Amino acid sequence: MCIIDANIIFDFVVGGILEALFRLEYKFVSTDFVIYEIKSIEQSELERYGLEVVELPEAMISEIYRLRSENRALSIEDLSLLVFAKYNPESILVSGDGPLRRKAQHEKIEFHGTLWLLDQIVVHGIIQAAEAATALQLMEERRLPPDEYRDRL
């Protein structure tokens, strides 16, 4: 299961390959906190692609607000993903957010970003390398890690 952040969805929209993302054989999940921050794509459209939106139980919400006081660099949305991932240890947290990456590593939660997903799409033959390169060039403005960006291009 991949728990995805809004920035991942935005990256794939900008790259023109959002549909390809959901063709991977992962279950894609995000929290209602994250989905509420996405204004450019309707939740129903994301759900049609295959995104599952979860509403967190009260215990997880309490944990988010407890963690917020200790982690000011993380938004409530980021913390919702982190807490959900902690309760689902078999999951992979996917985001481009640096502070979230560091916290996930500290919590020993598997974490990847846009480029990892793009690699998966190519490796599994969902799109060809040339299409991935075009998408990657469109995503360039999205603050991808420069060295990894150049390596893949």
TAZI-V68243 format. One record per run of one state. SS is the DSSP state (alpha for helix, beta for strand, coil for the rest). FROM is the first residue (numbers start at 1). TO is the last residue. If there is no record, write none. Layout:
((SS FROM TO) (SS FROM TO))
This chain:
((coil 1 1) (beta 2 4) (coil 5 5) (alpha 6 14) (coil 15 17) (alpha 18 21) (coil 22 27) (beta 28 31) (alpha 32 36) (coil 37 42) (alpha 43 49) (coil 50 51) (beta 52 54) (coil 55 57) (alpha 58 70) (coil 71 75) (alpha 76 86) (coil 87 91) (beta 92 94) (coil 95 97) (alpha 98 106) (coil 107 110) (beta 111 112) (coil 113 113) (alpha 114 123) (coil 124 128) (alpha 129 142) (coil 143 145) (alpha 146 152) (coil 153 153))
